[in-house]
Amino acid sequence: MNHPDATLDRPPAAGPAAPAGPPASPGPLGRLGLWSARHVRTVLAGWLLAVLALGAFAPQVTTALSGAGWQADGSESVKARQVAEQHFGGNASTALQIVVTADRPVDDPAVRQVLARASALAAADPRVSTVVPPQPGATISPDGRTAVLLAGAKASPDDMVRAADDLKGPLNALSGDGVDVHATGASVLWSDFNKANHDAMMKSEIMSWPVTLAVLVLAFGSLVAAGLPLLLTLAGLAASAGSLVLIGHLFPVSVWAMNFAMMFALALGIDYALFLVVRFRAARARGRTDAIAETMDTAGKAVLLSGATVLVSLSAVMLVPSPAFRSMAGGIMLAVLFVLAATLTLLPAVLGRLGHRVDALALPRLKAGPHRSARFAAWGERLWRHPLRYGAGALVVLVALAAPVLGLRTAMPSITVVPEDSSARAGYAAVQRAFGPGAPGTLQILLPAQADTETGALDVARAAARVAATPGIAGVLPAQPAADGSGWSMLQAVPAVDPSSPDLARTVDTLRADLPADALVGGAAVENLDLQDLLTAKTPLVIGVVLALGFLLLLVALRAPLISALGTAAGLLSTGAAFGVARLVFQDGHGAGLLGFAPQGFLDGWAPVFFFAMIFAIAMDYTVFLLASAKEHYERTGDPREAMVGALAHSGRVIFAAAGVMVAVFFTFALSGPLPPKEMGIVLGVAVLLDAALVRLVLLPVLLRLAGTAAWHTPAWLDRVLPRISFSHD
């Protein structure tokens, strides 16, 4: 480990290098690193076996994972769907709607033939229960030129999305000679949504690789060292992808889990490899014979703490009772675990085998400099001399960018998030033209067997009249009794507004207030509303848990309540600023033309919960690297100035390089076609950029400067409770 003498900011004087001190006794992580390095064949064989065994399932990941799960478990709308699936032949929100439009009446023989072929295609799929033919006055338009076939759901929501995957192409192929056929409905929407976003994310991943490689080569200075993060990423990705496929046989796992897992595996694999490789090279440059042990006892400890922080941040998302959210968080956590395991075992084994060859294939003029960066040390000295000037400037920028978040609106995505030529959107538009703006969001109202009218329960006729009289309802279809004798009845009400209109929520609230308590109001649009309500209700809890767990982890590691609290609070600034920018871009539409999208007037509903956990996890990643380095210097010197300046000198370059890779990766998503990847790319990219540039490299060091020795003070009662964790190796 470098000594904190300021002369190390300059090249050493000519002459023999001072001999390195005797190796210190390694700690647990140091012993793990030494064991891995001494048993490199065992470690490599173990990882190769794991990657081959689990990676064999990886090619199935896009077909084995689920496409649905965007629901609020236990909500009234989900209960309504389950009743409709059980008692109404699958006429539920997950049913497929086959829309046939023609330039002539649908009773024309040629059109009837197309309807028959479409019906046969759907009926042949084992996931479809029954196919209901078009009904005059209900599913045949007033002009007689549009008809809707209803393919009932016989399978789970996930399997109905897969049925949509398989059927929408053949159904569309029936189009021709003045007749258009499109599958639509919630299952088809999620099918198109998942495909569009998966394709966009794959495109973004491919676009980001050249940039990632360029930044890695610049950061490491050699091709061999730059390849180490890719080793971790590929091992972690292959193992996590195969694991997700196996888990998917037990529990539904969203296909988005793999997309986010890929992104986090790449980002954290680069972060962790940078931190360890830079430390290893520095130890070897000083002639340390225990370079692996020192690397693992210092940088390895920070990586372990960082990984734990990422895991606890994402675990808070599990508090949201929605399959899609829980499986996405679980998928990322699984990828983080594999990357962390590879970092703590595979990487030291490879470093031990490479030794000095880690610098092989160094490129001209890109050879890595000393571990202690003179530039970042000079920046630390400047911050120490002028803390208020730089700290106030950074704070003003962050607060100004965060201010718009006060007017942020969220909602579940509208039909505009799928491409215009997609089956779901084409069918959606055809239904609106033929039946009215609210027809794609038809409500399903399930009424149980009626009790004696003296109890105050409404009968079906009175319920239908009340629904029809509700503001915002354009029409009510005739009541449909369950054919299985269960006593349930279904009313289908057509709203007067588009399903994405805020007015629909007020209509649903009115219906639920006016109808009997045992009536169930559901439908695909209502499921979105219930999920949005759930997310809004759970957001404060998730944010609170993330902050509390992040603070506790820092407190346990640093044993310093003040700087742990300041480091946690600082993460809120970059998060708030990122969401403030998101409001300006995606809600207000600033820059929409440049990015190529039409603003919805709101941010997609999952962003506050999910993106907050992701942003905070990444922000704490950098916080851990900086504060662990500061604690290491403070433990050795007892000097708060050297703690702050030394932390920037030793970790500033790593944070800067890692953030550069992340920003490049995230901003490539902003170039993707669909809106959700754009939102993710802008929000995460801006968050990482602001967090690295203004929080971790300016504001947090300034807070260390202003707090002085108080930043590292441990109250006596806390000292007796907390475990003793040291970040020094000698």
C-alpha distance (Angstrom), angle and dihedral (degrees) to the residues before:
residue distance angle dihedral
M1 . . .
N2 3.81 . .
H3 3.79 118.2 .
P4 3.80 113.7 -121.9
D5 3.78 95.6 -119.7
A6 3.80 109.9 138.2
T7 3.82 90.0 -135.4
L8 3.78 88.1 74.6
D9 3.79 87.1 75.0
R10 3.79 86.0 72.7
P11 3.81 130.1 53.5
P12 3.82 110.7 -83.8
A13 3.76 119.9 -104.7
A14 3.77 118.1 -97.1
G15 3.75 116.2 -86.3
P16 3.76 139.5 72.9
A17 3.75 117.3 -35.5
A18 3.75 117.7 -108.5
P19 3.76 110.6 -100.9
A20 3.76 115.8 -104.7
G21 3.76 117.3 -110.3
P22 3.78 122.8 -107.8
P23 3.78 114.5 -73.9
A24 3.77 114.7 -91.5
S25 3.76 122.5 -127.0
P26 3.82 104.8 -89.4
G27 3.78 122.3 -121.8
P28 3.82 126.0 -134.1
L29 3.81 94.6 -76.1
G30 3.78 90.9 42.8
R31 3.80 89.9 53.8
L32 3.81 89.9 48.1
G33 3.80 89.8 51.9
L34 3.80 92.8 48.1
W35 3.80 91.4 48.1
S36 3.81 90.5 50.5
A37 3.80 91.7 48.6
R38 3.83 92.6 48.1
H39 3.80 93.2 46.0
V40 3.77 97.6 40.9
R41 3.80 93.7 144.8
T42 3.79 91.9 53.1
V43 3.80 92.2 47.9
L44 3.80 93.6 46.4
A45 3.80 91.9 46.3
G46 3.80 91.4 48.9
W47 3.78 93.3 50.2
L48 3.80 92.5 42.9
L49 3.79 89.7 52.4
A50 3.81 92.1 47.6
V51 3.80 93.0 47.0
L52 3.81 93.0 47.2
A53 3.80 94.3 44.4
L54 3.80 96.2 45.8
G55 3.78 96.1 29.1
A56 3.80 89.8 60.0
F57 3.80 87.1 72.9
A58 3.82 94.3 45.1
P59 3.86 96.0 90.0
Q60 3.82 88.2 62.2
V61 3.79 93.2 57.0
T62 3.80 98.8 101.0
T63 3.80 93.3 49.0
A64 3.80 100.1 35.8
L65 3.79 97.7 51.8
S66 3.78 122.1 81.6
G67 3.77 126.5 -101.4
A68 3.79 99.0 -159.4
G69 3.79 133.7 47.2
W70 3.81 96.3 115.2
Q71 3.77 94.0 132.7
A72 3.80 141.9 104.5
D73 3.79 105.4 -110.9
G74 3.79 111.8 -131.5
S75 3.80 94.3 16.5
E76 3.79 122.6 137.9
S77 3.79 92.2 -111.9
V78 3.82 92.4 54.6
K79 3.82 89.7 49.6
A80 3.82 89.0 50.6
R81 3.80 90.6 52.1
Q82 3.79 91.9 50.2
V83 3.82 91.5 51.1
A84 3.82 91.0 48.4
E85 3.81 91.4 49.4
Q86 3.79 92.0 50.0
H87 3.80 103.0 40.5
F88 3.83 107.2 22.1
G89 3.78 104.3 52.1
G90 3.79 94.0 -97.5
N91 3.81 94.2 -54.7
A92 3.80 88.8 149.4
S93 3.78 137.7 124.3
T94 3.81 90.1 -83.0
A95 3.83 94.0 56.5
L96 3.80 117.5 114.9
Q97 3.78 119.3 -115.2
I98 3.80 115.7 -151.8
V99 3.80 109.5 -159.4
V100 3.81 117.6 -160.0
T101 3.81 116.9 -171.9
A102 3.78 123.5 -179.1
D103 3.79 140.7 -179.4
R104 3.81 87.4 -123.2
P105 3.82 136.2 37.4
V106 3.79 115.3 -59.6
D107 3.81 90.8 -124.4
D108 3.79 88.7 68.8
P109 3.85 108.7 118.1
A110 3.82 93.0 -120.2
V111 3.80 92.2 50.9
R112 3.81 91.5 45.3
Q113 3.79 88.1 54.2
V114 3.82 90.5 54.2
L115 3.81 89.8 48.3
A116 3.80 90.3 51.4
R117 3.81 92.7 49.7
A118 3.81 91.3 47.9
S119 3.79 90.6 49.0
A120 3.80 91.1 50.1
L121 3.80 92.2 49.9
A122 3.80 92.3 52.3
A123 3.82 94.7 42.0
A124 3.82 90.9 53.2
D125 3.82 91.0 61.9
P126 3.83 110.1 92.4
R127 3.80 90.7 -144.2
V128 3.81 91.1 64.3
S129 3.79 116.7 83.4
T130 3.80 104.7 -166.1
V131 3.77 134.5 -17.9
V132 3.80 112.6 -131.6
P133 3.84 112.1 -152.0
P134 3.81 120.5 -132.9
Q135 3.82 113.3 -73.5
P136 3.83 121.6 -147.7
G137 3.79 110.8 -118.1
A138 3.79 91.7 17.5
T139 3.81 115.3 45.6
I140 3.81 99.7 9.5
S141 3.79 112.5 79.7
P142 3.83 121.3 -119.3
D143 3.81 90.4 -109.5
G144 3.81 90.4 51.9
R145 3.81 94.7 -127.8
T146 3.81 101.2 102.1
A147 3.80 126.1 58.5
V148 3.80 131.2 178.4
L149 3.80 125.1 -149.2
L150 3.80 115.0 -158.6
A151 3.83 115.5 -144.8
G152 3.80 105.1 -164.9
A153 3.79 122.2 -135.8
K154 3.80 114.8 -109.1
A155 3.80 95.7 164.2
S156 3.80 139.3 52.0
P157 3.82 120.3 -71.3
D158 3.81 89.4 -102.5
D159 3.78 92.5 52.5
M160 3.80 91.0 46.5
V161 3.81 88.5 57.3
R162 3.80 87.8 52.1
A163 3.80 88.7 48.7
A164 3.81 87.7 53.8
D165 3.82 88.7 50.8
D166 3.79 90.0 55.7
L167 3.81 101.0 39.0
K168 3.80 106.9 39.4
G169 3.81 94.1 72.2
P170 3.82 97.5 49.5
L171 3.80 90.5 43.2
N172 3.78 92.2 52.0
A173 3.81 88.6 49.2
L174 3.82 88.2 65.8
S175 3.80 88.9 69.5
G176 3.78 119.2 108.8
D177 3.78 145.3 96.2
G178 3.79 93.3 53.4
V179 3.82 94.9 -43.9
D180 3.82 123.6 108.7
V181 3.80 123.2 -165.4
H182 3.80 122.5 -167.0
A183 3.80 133.2 166.4
T184 3.78 114.5 -138.5
G185 3.80 140.6 159.9
A186 3.79 132.8 98.2
S187 3.82 95.8 -58.1
V188 3.81 91.8 51.3
L189 3.80 90.5 45.2
W190 3.81 91.5 55.2
S191 3.79 89.7 45.0
D192 3.81 91.8 54.2
F193 3.80 91.7 39.2
N194 3.79 94.0 52.9
K195 3.79 93.6 45.1
A196 3.80 94.6 48.2
N197 3.78 92.7 47.8
H198 3.78 94.3 42.9
D199 3.81 91.2 51.7
A200 3.80 90.9 46.7
M201 3.80 93.1 49.4
M202 3.80 92.0 48.2
K203 3.80 89.0 50.3
S204 3.79 90.3 49.7
E205 3.80 91.9 48.6
I206 3.81 90.1 52.9
M207 3.81 91.2 47.4
S208 3.79 91.8 49.3
W209 3.81 97.2 52.8
P210 3.83 97.5 76.4
V211 3.80 90.7 47.5
T212 3.80 91.0 46.1
L213 3.79 92.3 50.8
A214 3.80 91.9 47.8
V215 3.82 92.5 51.7
L216 3.81 91.4 46.0
V217 3.79 92.5 52.2
L218 3.79 90.2 48.1
A219 3.80 91.0 48.7
F220 3.81 97.5 45.5
G221 3.79 100.9 29.7
S222 3.80 93.2 -144.1
L223 3.78 134.9 72.2
V224 3.81 93.5 -132.8
A225 3.80 94.1 54.3
A226 3.80 91.3 42.6
G227 3.80 89.9 55.9
L228 3.81 94.2 58.3
P229 3.83 95.6 78.3
L230 3.78 88.5 51.9
L231 3.81 89.4 53.1
L232 3.80 90.3 55.5
T233 3.79 92.6 43.9
L234 3.80 95.4 49.9
A235 3.80 93.1 46.0
G236 3.79 92.5 47.4
L237 3.80 93.8 44.3
A238 3.79 96.2 48.4
A239 3.79 92.4 47.9
S240 3.81 95.1 44.3
A241 3.82 93.8 45.2
G242 3.79 91.8 53.1
S243 3.79 91.0 45.0
L244 3.80 91.3 52.4
V245 3.80 90.5 53.4
L246 3.81 91.1 52.0
I247 3.81 92.5 45.7
G248 3.80 88.7 48.3
H249 3.81 88.6 66.4
L250 3.81 88.4 61.7
F251 3.79 103.1 34.2
P252 3.82 132.7 14.1
V253 3.81 109.4 -95.8
S254 3.79 119.3 -168.1
V255 3.79 116.4 -120.5
W256 3.80 85.5 -130.4
A257 3.82 88.3 67.4
M258 3.80 89.5 73.2
N259 3.79 93.5 46.7
F260 3.79 92.9 53.1
A261 3.80 91.4 40.7
M262 3.81 90.1 56.8
M263 3.77 91.1 50.7
F264 3.80 95.3 48.2
A265 3.80 93.9 42.5
L266 3.80 89.9 55.2
A267 3.80 94.8 44.1
L268 3.81 97.2 45.2
G269 3.80 94.2 38.2
I270 3.80 88.3 58.4
D271 3.81 92.9 44.4
Y272 3.78 94.9 49.9
A273 3.79 95.6 42.5
L274 3.79 91.3 49.2
F275 3.79 92.2 52.3
L276 3.80 95.2 47.5
V277 3.80 99.0 39.4
V278 3.80 93.6 48.5
R279 3.81 90.1 51.1
F280 3.79 92.6 45.9
R281 3.79 93.0 51.4
A282 3.79 91.1 48.9
A283 3.80 92.2 51.1
R284 3.79 92.0 50.0
A285 3.81 91.4 46.7
R286 3.81 88.1 58.7
G287 3.78 91.5 51.2
R288 3.79 95.7 -109.0
T289 3.77 111.3 168.4
D290 3.79 90.3 -161.5
A291 3.81 96.3 51.7
I292 3.80 93.0 138.7
A293 3.81 93.3 50.4
E294 3.81 92.5 47.0
T295 3.78 91.7 47.6
M296 3.78 93.6 51.5
D297 3.82 95.8 41.7
T298 3.80 91.4 53.1
A299 3.80 114.4 21.3
G300 3.81 92.0 22.1
K301 3.79 90.7 56.3
A302 3.80 90.6 51.3
V303 3.81 90.3 49.0
L304 3.81 91.4 51.0
L305 3.80 90.9 50.4
S306 3.80 90.7 46.2
G307 3.79 91.3 51.4
A308 3.80 91.2 49.1
T309 3.81 89.7 50.8
V310 3.79 91.9 51.1
L311 3.79 90.6 49.2
V312 3.80 95.9 49.8
S313 3.80 91.5 45.7
L314 3.79 91.9 54.5
S315 3.80 92.9 41.2
A316 3.80 88.5 67.8
V317 3.83 88.4 68.0
M318 3.80 86.3 67.0
L319 3.81 86.5 74.3
V320 3.82 88.3 74.2
P321 3.85 106.6 87.2
S322 3.79 95.5 -140.3
P323 3.83 122.1 113.7
A324 3.80 94.4 -141.4
F325 3.81 93.9 52.8
R326 3.77 95.5 43.7
S327 3.79 94.0 47.9
M328 3.81 92.8 46.2
A329 3.80 91.2 51.6
G330 3.79 89.9 44.7
G331 3.80 91.9 50.3
I332 3.79 92.3 52.6
M333 3.81 91.5 45.9
L334 3.80 90.2 51.6
A335 3.81 91.2 51.6
V336 3.81 90.5 47.8
L337 3.82 90.8 51.5
F338 3.80 92.1 52.1
V339 3.81 93.3 45.5
L340 3.80 90.2 47.0
A341 3.79 91.4 49.6
A342 3.80 90.7 49.1
T343 3.79 91.0 48.4
L344 3.80 93.1 52.9
T345 3.82 97.3 43.0
L346 3.79 114.6 13.8
L347 3.81 96.8 41.6
P348 3.85 96.7 51.2
A349 3.80 89.1 46.0
V350 3.81 91.1 54.2
L351 3.81 92.7 42.2
G352 3.80 90.6 51.0
R353 3.78 90.7 52.1
L354 3.81 94.3 44.6
G355 3.80 97.5 45.6
H356 3.81 108.8 161.2
R357 3.80 89.4 -2.4
V358 3.80 88.4 78.0
D359 3.82 83.7 87.9
A360 3.80 93.1 52.2
L361 3.80 119.0 129.9
A362 3.78 91.2 25.1
L363 3.78 111.1 -179.7
P364 3.81 121.6 -127.6
R365 3.81 113.4 -90.8
L366 3.81 90.7 3.0
K367 3.78 99.2 83.4
A368 3.78 108.6 136.7
G369 3.77 117.0 -105.2
P370 3.82 128.3 -137.4
H371 3.78 120.8 -53.6
R372 3.80 90.2 -112.9
S373 3.80 104.4 66.7
A374 3.79 113.2 -142.9
R375 3.80 91.1 -156.2
F376 3.79 95.1 53.1
A377 3.80 90.6 42.2
A378 3.81 88.6 55.0
W379 3.81 89.3 47.9
G380 3.81 89.2 52.2
E381 3.80 91.1 51.1
R382 3.80 89.9 51.0
L383 3.79 91.5 51.3
W384 3.80 89.8 48.7
R385 3.80 91.2 54.1
H386 3.83 96.5 43.0
P387 3.80 107.7 25.1
L388 3.80 98.1 149.7
R389 3.79 94.9 48.2
Y390 3.80 94.7 55.3
G391 3.79 97.5 30.0
A392 3.80 93.6 52.2
G393 3.80 91.6 47.2
A394 3.80 92.5 51.9
L395 3.80 91.5 45.5
V396 3.80 93.3 50.8
V397 3.81 92.1 51.3
L398 3.79 93.0 48.2
V399 3.80 94.7 46.3
A400 3.81 91.8 46.8
L401 3.80 91.5 52.0
A402 3.80 91.9 45.0
A403 3.82 95.0 50.3
P404 3.85 95.8 83.2
V405 3.81 89.9 60.1
L406 3.82 87.7 81.2
G407 3.81 89.2 73.6
L408 3.81 96.3 42.4
R409 3.82 115.8 137.2
T410 3.79 124.7 -165.8
A411 3.80 134.0 -165.6
M412 3.76 139.3 154.2
P413 3.82 112.5 -82.6
S414 3.79 121.0 -86.2
I415 3.79 127.0 -133.3
T416 3.82 88.6 -88.7
V417 3.82 91.2 78.9
V418 3.82 90.6 76.2
P419 3.83 121.3 68.7
E420 3.80 118.0 -87.3
D421 3.80 92.1 -118.3
S422 3.81 94.2 51.5
S423 3.80 118.7 118.0
A424 3.81 94.8 -120.7
R425 3.79 94.1 51.6
A426 3.82 94.9 44.5
G427 3.81 91.0 50.0
Y428 3.80 91.3 44.4
A429 3.80 91.2 54.2
A430 3.81 91.8 47.0
V431 3.82 91.7 52.2
Q432 3.81 91.3 49.3
R433 3.79 92.5 50.2
A434 3.79 92.6 48.9
F435 3.81 103.4 36.8
G436 3.81 107.3 19.5
P437 3.83 137.7 -87.5
G438 3.80 96.1 -70.1
A439 3.81 97.9 46.8
P440 3.84 95.9 96.3
G441 3.81 87.9 56.9
T442 3.81 98.2 50.2
L443 3.80 110.6 166.4
Q444 3.78 121.8 -130.2
I445 3.80 115.3 -147.8
L446 3.81 115.1 -168.9
L447 3.79 117.3 -159.4
P448 3.81 119.9 -169.0
A449 3.79 125.0 -137.7
Q450 3.78 105.4 -58.5
A451 3.77 120.7 -110.6
D452 3.78 125.1 -145.3
T453 3.79 109.1 -57.0
E454 3.81 89.4 -127.5
T455 3.81 88.4 72.6
G456 3.78 89.6 63.2
A457 3.81 96.5 -109.2
L458 3.79 114.9 145.5
D459 3.76 119.6 -121.9
V460 3.80 119.5 -134.0
A461 3.81 95.7 -98.2
R462 3.78 93.5 51.0
A463 3.79 90.4 45.1
A464 3.81 90.4 52.1
A465 3.80 90.3 50.6
R466 3.79 91.5 49.7
V467 3.82 91.6 49.0
A468 3.81 91.3 49.0
A469 3.81 90.5 51.2
T470 3.80 93.1 51.2
P471 3.83 113.8 111.3
G472 3.80 110.2 -108.8
I473 3.81 96.5 31.0
A474 3.81 114.3 116.0
G475 3.79 97.6 -173.9
V476 3.80 146.2 -19.6
L477 3.80 124.3 -135.2
P478 3.82 119.4 -137.9
A479 3.79 114.1 -78.4
Q480 3.78 115.7 -94.9
P481 3.83 117.4 -149.0
A482 3.80 118.6 -149.2
A483 3.79 111.2 -99.3
D484 3.80 93.6 -145.7
G485 3.81 94.3 69.9
S486 3.78 93.6 -113.8
G487 3.79 91.4 130.9
W488 3.79 95.2 -121.8
S489 3.81 119.0 136.2
M490 3.80 128.9 -163.5
L491 3.77 127.1 -146.1
Q492 3.80 118.1 -169.6
A493 3.79 114.6 -155.9
V494 3.80 124.1 -170.1
P495 3.83 113.1 -144.8
A496 3.78 120.5 -136.7
V497 3.82 93.2 -130.8
D498 3.78 138.1 57.5
P499 3.84 112.5 -83.2
S500 3.82 91.1 -114.0
S501 3.83 93.5 54.2
P502 3.84 115.8 113.2
D503 3.81 87.5 -133.6
L504 3.80 90.3 71.8
A505 3.81 91.1 67.4
R506 3.81 90.7 57.5
T507 3.81 90.7 49.9
V508 3.81 91.6 51.4
D509 3.81 91.7 47.5
T510 3.80 89.9 51.6
L511 3.79 92.6 50.2
R512 3.78 92.6 49.4
A513 3.79 91.0 49.5
D514 3.82 95.2 47.6
L515 3.81 101.2 40.2
P516 3.83 123.3 74.5
A517 3.78 116.8 -79.2
D518 3.81 91.8 -111.8
A519 3.83 93.7 54.5
L520 3.79 114.9 103.8
V521 3.81 121.8 -144.1
G522 3.80 112.6 -160.9
G523 3.78 146.2 138.4
A524 3.80 132.7 134.7
A525 3.81 94.2 -75.3
V526 3.81 91.2 49.4
E527 3.80 91.0 50.6
N528 3.80 87.5 57.8
L529 3.80 90.7 49.5
D530 3.80 92.2 49.6
L531 3.80 91.2 48.7
Q532 3.79 90.7 50.1
D533 3.82 90.5 50.3
L534 3.80 89.6 50.1
L535 3.80 92.5 50.2
T536 3.80 91.9 47.9
A537 3.79 90.8 50.4
K538 3.82 94.9 46.3
T539 3.80 98.5 43.3
P540 3.85 96.4 85.2
L541 3.82 90.6 47.4
V542 3.81 93.4 49.4
I543 3.80 92.3 46.9
G544 3.81 91.4 47.9
V545 3.80 93.5 49.1
V546 3.81 92.5 46.6
L547 3.81 91.6 51.4
A548 3.80 93.7 44.8
L549 3.80 94.8 48.5
G550 3.80 92.2 44.3
F551 3.80 90.9 51.9
L552 3.81 92.9 47.6
L553 3.80 92.6 51.3
L554 3.78 92.1 49.7
L555 3.80 89.8 46.4
V556 3.80 92.6 52.4
A557 3.79 92.3 47.2
L558 3.80 100.3 40.5
R559 3.83 99.9 29.4
A560 3.80 86.9 -146.4
P561 3.82 116.0 112.4
L562 3.81 96.7 -170.0
I563 3.79 99.0 54.6
S564 3.82 90.6 37.6
A565 3.81 89.5 56.7
L566 3.82 92.6 44.1
G567 3.80 92.2 48.2
T568 3.80 91.1 50.4
A569 3.81 93.8 46.4
A570 3.80 92.3 47.7
G571 3.80 89.0 61.4
L572 3.79 89.4 63.1
L573 3.80 91.3 61.9
S574 3.79 96.5 59.6
T575 3.80 90.4 41.5
G576 3.79 92.5 51.2
A577 3.80 91.6 46.2
A578 3.81 91.4 51.1
F579 3.80 91.8 52.3
G580 3.80 90.0 45.4
V581 3.79 89.2 56.7
A582 3.81 89.3 45.5
R583 3.80 90.3 55.3
L584 3.82 91.5 51.6
V585 3.81 93.0 47.8
F586 3.80 106.3 35.7
Q587 3.79 102.9 25.6
D588 3.80 100.9 34.4
G589 3.82 95.4 29.6
H590 3.83 100.2 -127.3
G591 3.81 106.1 161.8
A592 3.81 93.0 6.3
G593 3.79 91.6 129.2
L594 3.79 91.8 51.3
L595 3.81 92.1 50.0
G596 3.80 93.0 41.4
F597 3.80 105.2 -121.5
A598 3.79 139.9 111.3
P599 3.83 111.9 -121.6
Q600 3.80 116.7 -120.6
G601 3.81 93.3 -152.3
F602 3.81 91.5 -111.7
L603 3.78 143.3 51.0
D604 3.79 116.8 -102.2
G605 3.79 110.1 -90.5
W606 3.80 98.8 -117.6
A607 3.81 94.2 57.4
P608 3.84 100.9 86.1
V609 3.80 94.6 50.7
F610 3.77 103.0 34.4
F611 3.77 101.3 32.2
F612 3.80 91.4 45.5
A613 3.80 91.2 56.6
M614 3.81 91.0 46.6
I615 3.80 94.2 46.8
F616 3.78 93.5 46.2
A617 3.80 90.8 48.6
I618 3.81 91.0 53.8
A619 3.81 93.0 42.7
M620 3.79 91.7 51.7
D621 3.80 87.9 49.3
Y622 3.80 88.9 65.1
T623 3.81 92.3 38.8
V624 3.78 90.7 56.7
F625 3.81 92.8 48.9
L626 3.81 92.6 50.1
L627 3.80 99.0 41.2
A628 3.82 94.3 41.6
S629 3.78 88.4 55.2
A630 3.81 90.7 46.1
K631 3.82 91.0 49.6
E632 3.80 90.3 49.5
H633 3.80 91.4 54.3
Y634 3.79 92.7 44.1
E635 3.82 91.5 51.0
R636 3.79 90.1 54.1
T637 3.80 99.8 42.0
G638 3.80 109.8 16.9
D639 3.82 85.8 -139.1
P640 3.84 116.0 127.2
R641 3.80 90.1 -159.9
E642 3.77 93.1 56.9
A643 3.79 89.5 43.5
M644 3.80 91.2 58.2
V645 3.80 99.2 36.9
G646 3.79 93.6 40.1
A647 3.80 91.9 50.0
L648 3.79 91.3 54.7
A649 3.80 92.0 43.1
H650 3.80 93.2 52.2
S651 3.80 103.6 33.0
G652 3.82 104.6 22.4
R653 3.78 94.5 83.9
V654 3.80 91.5 47.7
I655 3.81 92.1 49.7
F656 3.80 91.0 46.6
A657 3.82 93.8 49.9
A658 3.80 94.8 43.1
A659 3.80 91.5 48.2
G660 3.80 89.6 49.3
V661 3.79 90.6 56.9
M662 3.81 92.8 46.1
V663 3.79 94.1 47.9
A664 3.80 90.9 49.3
V665 3.81 91.4 49.1
F666 3.80 94.9 46.1
F667 3.80 96.0 44.6
T668 3.80 90.9 54.5
F669 3.81 86.0 65.8
A670 3.79 88.3 59.5
L671 3.81 87.2 65.3
S672 3.81 92.8 55.6
G673 3.77 120.1 108.9
P674 3.84 106.8 -119.0
L675 3.78 122.0 66.9
P676 3.85 101.9 -120.2
P677 3.84 94.7 61.3
K678 3.81 88.3 47.7
E679 3.79 90.3 53.5
M680 3.77 91.7 48.2
G681 3.80 93.4 46.6
I682 3.81 95.1 48.6
V683 3.81 96.5 42.3
L684 3.81 96.2 45.4
G685 3.80 94.9 37.4
V686 3.80 93.9 50.7
A687 3.81 90.7 44.2
V688 3.82 93.4 53.2
L689 3.80 92.6 43.4
L690 3.81 93.4 51.1
D691 3.78 94.3 39.9
A692 3.79 94.8 52.2
A693 3.80 98.3 37.8
L694 3.81 101.6 38.7
V695 3.80 108.6 17.0
R696 3.81 109.0 35.2
L697 3.81 97.9 29.5
V698 3.82 98.0 37.3
L699 3.79 119.0 10.6
L700 3.80 100.7 39.0
P701 3.84 93.5 47.2
V702 3.82 88.0 48.6
L703 3.81 89.4 52.6
L704 3.81 88.7 51.4
R705 3.79 88.7 51.2
L706 3.80 94.6 49.5
A707 3.81 94.4 43.8
G708 3.80 93.7 49.2
T709 3.80 114.6 175.0
A710 3.81 90.1 -11.4
A711 3.80 87.9 71.7
W712 3.81 89.4 69.4
H713 3.81 99.8 36.3
T714 3.79 116.5 126.8
P715 3.82 116.7 -161.4
A716 3.78 113.2 -127.1
W717 3.80 94.4 -116.6
L718 3.80 90.6 50.5
D719 3.78 91.5 47.0
R720 3.80 89.3 60.1
V721 3.81 92.6 50.5
L722 3.79 105.0 42.1
P723 3.82 124.5 75.7
R724 3.79 116.7 -113.4
I725 3.80 110.4 -109.4
S726 3.79 118.4 175.3
F727 3.79 124.8 -165.5
S728 3.82 93.8 -164.3
H729 3.77 122.8 95.1
D730 3.78 98.6 -162.7
